[in-house]
Amino acid sequence: MASPLELQGVILAAGKGTRIRPLSEHLPKPLLPILGKPILQWQIEAMRGLGISDIVIVIGHLGHHVVGEFGDGHELGVNITYVEQEETLGIAHAVAQLAPHVELPFMLFLADIFFETEDLSQMVELFSRDDVQGVLAVKKEPDPDAIRRNFTVELDAQGFVRRVIEKPREPATDLKGCGLYLFDQSIFDAVRRTPRTALRDEYELTESIQIFIDQGAGVVPAQVVQEDLNLSNGTDLLDINLHVMERSGHDNWVDESATVEDGAELARVVVMAGAHVPSNAQLHECLVMPGESVSPGEHRRVIFMRGHEISCI
C-alpha cells in the first residue's frame, strides 16, 4: 500500500557486529543474508512497499560493502543516500547524523532486526493525525526477559505513550518497543538534548523519545509487529533463516545456483547461491553461505562461511 504522506526512510546500519564474529569480519551485519537476501534489502523493500523511495542509510563498519551492494538504489527502485557514523555512540547519536539529510517525516528501521509485520501502513495512518508527531511499532510480549532486553512502552488514559523505559528491570507493561519508528523532524530537537546515559554510556534513542514526549510531542503505539528477531550472534542468523524458511512453506531452501549432490541428506537446511553439498554429507538445521563447500559427514546446527564451520548448538 502506497503511503498517502510523503516520507523518507532511514536505516541505521553502522554497528560493528562484535558479537557475531567471525561472520562480521568480512561482511557488515546488515548484509548477512536471510534466504539469500541481505537483511537490509528486506527492510528497503518494506519501505518501498509503503511508497517510500528516498532512503538514507547510516553506515559504519565495512560500510563500503553496503555501498557496493546497493549503490544508489536504482536496481531496487529507490534512491539511496549514505551517511557515515564515524563513532558508534548509540542509536540517538546515529540519528543525530541524519539531521542535515532528512527533510521530511521519516520511518526509521534498525538494520540488525528482522521484522515480520502485519500492515505498516497503520503507522502512517496514525501519523497522519494532527495530534501525532511520532509512532512506535510495538508488540504484546508475554516473555518478560524479552522486554528486559529491549524497552517497554507505557500509555496514558488517552492511548498516547507516556513513558518509555530502556531495558527495565521490572516491566510494568507487556507492551514492548520493537526498533521501528515514524517521526517528524522535530525529533531532532530532542536528540540534540539527549545526554549520555549511565546504562551503556551511549546516547539512547529511548531517552530522546522520552524528552520528545516531555516537551509535548504526541507519540502513539502501533501494534504492527508479529516478530522482531534480533540478529546478535551466529545462532540468531541460523534461527532467523530457519524461521523465515518455515514461514515460506519450505522444508529446505536451496538456491537454484547451488549444487546438492544425489545422496546428500538435508533436514531443515538453507543452502545459498553457488554453494556445494557433497553426496556424503548429512546436514541437520544448517546454513550454507554463498559459495561455500560443505565437508563430508554429519553436521548439526552449523553455519558454513569462509571456510569456517560455526557451531550453533
N, C-alpha and C positions, 0 to 999 in steps of 0.2 A: 504493500500500500504506500503510495507516494505521500510525502509529508505536505500538508496544506501550508505550513510555515517554511520560510527559507532558513535552513540550519546549516551549520558547519559540523564536521566530525573531527574529533580529536582522539588519538590513540596513544597512550603512554607506553613506550616500548624501549626504555633506556636501561632497564635493570641488568645487572651483571650475571644473574643466574648462578650465583656461587654454589647454592645447594644442589644444583642439578648437574654439576660437573661429574664426569668428563663430557657430558652431552653438549655443554655450552662452551667448550674450549675453542671450537672452530665454527660454531654457529650460534647466533644470538637466540635466546629462548623463544622470542616471538616467531621465529622461523621454524621451530620444531614442528613436524607435520602430524596432523590428525587425518588419518586415511589419505595420506599422500598430499594434503594441502596444508600450508602453514597456518598455524592458529591465527596469525594476523590477517590472513586472507579471509578466513571465516568472518572476522569482525568487519573488514572492509565491505564484504558482500552483504552483511546485515545492515550496514549503514546505507549502502546503495539501494537496498530494498525499501528503505524509508524515503527515498528520493534525495538523499544527501550525496552530493557529487564532489564537494570541496572538502578534502580531508587533510588534517595536519598530523604528522606522526613525529613524536618526540623520540629521538634515537640517542644511544649512548654506546655501550659495549658492543663492539663489532657492528656498529651501525651501518658501515659501508655495505655489508651484506644485505641489509634491508633495502637500501637504495638500489643495489644491484638486482634484487629480486623483483621489485615493483616499479622502479623507475618513476616516471611522472604519473603512473596510474592509468595510462591510456588503455592498456590491454584489459583492464578490469572495468572500464567505463567510468572512471573517476579522475579527479585531478588531485595529485598528492604533493604536498609541501613538507619538507623535513626541517625540524628544529633540533639542534644538538643540545643535550643536557650534559655539560662537562663534569659536573659533580652530582652524584646521586644522593641527595639530601632529603628525600621523601617525596610523596606524591604532590603535596602542595607546592614544593619547590619546583617540580616539573611543570605544574600548571602555571606557575609564575612566568616561566619562559615563553608562554604562549601569548601573553597579552598583546604584543605588537603584531601578532599574526591572526588574531581572531576578531572578526568584525561583526559577527552575528551570534545569536544564541547558539550553543553548541552541545552536541551529545558527546559524552566522554566515556571511553572504554579503557580498562586496564588490560594490557596485552598478554598478561600471564594467567588469564582466567578464560576457560572455555564456557561460553554461555549457551544454554538452551532456553529459549524464551517463547512465550505464548503469542504475544502481539505487542511489539514495541511501539506501535502507533498509539497505544493507550498513553504512553508517556507524553507523546506530542499533543494529544488531545487535552490532557491535564494541563500541560504547559501553556496551552492557548488561552486559559482562563486569565482574566485581568488581575486576579489577586495571587497569581503564582509566578515566582521567579526561579524556582528550582524544583526538580523532580528526582527522587531517589528510587532506583529499582530495588525492590525488597522481595523477600520470600518468608513465609512462615517456616521456621526452622525448629523441628522437635528436639534436636540434639544440642543441649547447652554448650557442649565443648566446641561445636562448630561456630556458635555465636561468639564464644570467648576468643576464637581465632580471628574474628572479623570485627564488626561493630553492630551495636544494637540501635534500634530506632524507636523512640518513644513519641507518642502522639498526644495532642491536646483534645479537648472535647469536640472541637470542630473538624478533626481529622488532619490538622496540619502537624508537621514534625515539630515537636517541642524541644527535643534533646537527642543528640547522637553521642554515643559513648564508644570509644575505641577499645577493643579487647576488654570488655567488662568482666570483672571477677565474678560478680553475681548478677547475671542478666535479669532485668526487671520485666522484660517482654520477650516473646518468641519471634519478634519481627527483626530479621537480620538484613543489614545492608549488603549489597552484592557487588559493588565495584562497577556500577554502570549508572551514569548520571546525565541530567539535562539541566543546563544553567543558562541564564542570560549573562551578559558581560559584567554585570555589577558584582559577580562573584570575585572578580579580580581585586576589588577593593578589600574584601575580606581576606583574600590570600595575602595581600601586602601587609595586613595587620597581624598575620599569624606568627606567633613565636615558635621557636623550637620547643618540643615537648620533652619532659623528663623520661617518657616511656621508652623512646628509642633515639633520643637526641636528633630527631628529624622534624621537618615541617609536615605535620599530619593534615591531610585533607579533611578529616573529620573535625579537627579544630577549626579549620576555615569555615566549614559548613555551620558549626555552632555560632561562630562570630557573625556569619551571614544571617542566621536566624535571629540572633540577639539584636542586630541592627535593623530588624524589621522586615526582612525578606520573607515572603510566603513560600514555604517548601512543603511539598506533599509526597507521600509514598505512592508507588505503583507496583502492585503485585503481578509482575510480568515475567518473573524468572522461575523456571521449573528446576533447572540445575545450574549451579555456578561451581565449576570444577577447577580448583586451583592447580596450576602447573608449577610445583615447587621442587620436585625431585624426579628421578627416573621412574619410580613406581607410579607416580601420577601420570607420566606420559604414557606408560603402558596401559594403565587402567582407563584413561580417557579414550584411547584408541579402541580398546575392547568395548567400552560403553557405547561409543558412537557407532561402532560396527554392529552391535546387537540392536541398537535403536533403528538402524537402517535395514534390519531384517536379514543379516548375513551370519552364517556360522563361522566363516573365514572371509577375509578380504584380501584378494591378490590383484595387484596392479597388472594391467594387460601386458606390460612390457617385462614383467618378472618371469622367471623360469622356475617352475616347480616340477622336478623330475618324477616320473612314474615310480611309485613305491614309497615316496615321502609321505609321512603322516602328519596332518595338520589338525589341531583341535583348538579352536578359538585363537587364530593366528592372523596377524596383519603383515602382509609382505608387500613392500613398496617398490617403486619403479626400478627396473634394472637389477633387482636382487636375484639371488640364485639359491635354491634349496635342493640339495642332492637327494638321490633316491634313498640313501641310507640314513636320513635324518628324521627324527620324531620330535615334533615341536608341540608344546602344550602351553597355551597362553603366552605367546611370544610376539615380539615386534622386530621385524627385519627392516632396517632402514634402507634408503635408496642405495643401490649399487653394492650392497653387502653380500658376501658369500657365507652361508651357514656351514659350520663344521659338522662332520658326521656324528651320529649318536643321538641320545635323548637329551632334550633341553626343556626345562620348565621355568616359566616366568623370567625370560631372558630378553634383553634388548641387544641386538647386534648392530654395532655402529663403529665405523672407522677401525675395524679390527678388534674392537673391544667386545667382550661378552659380559654385559652388565646384569648382574643378578638382581631381581626384584622380588625375591622371596622374603 
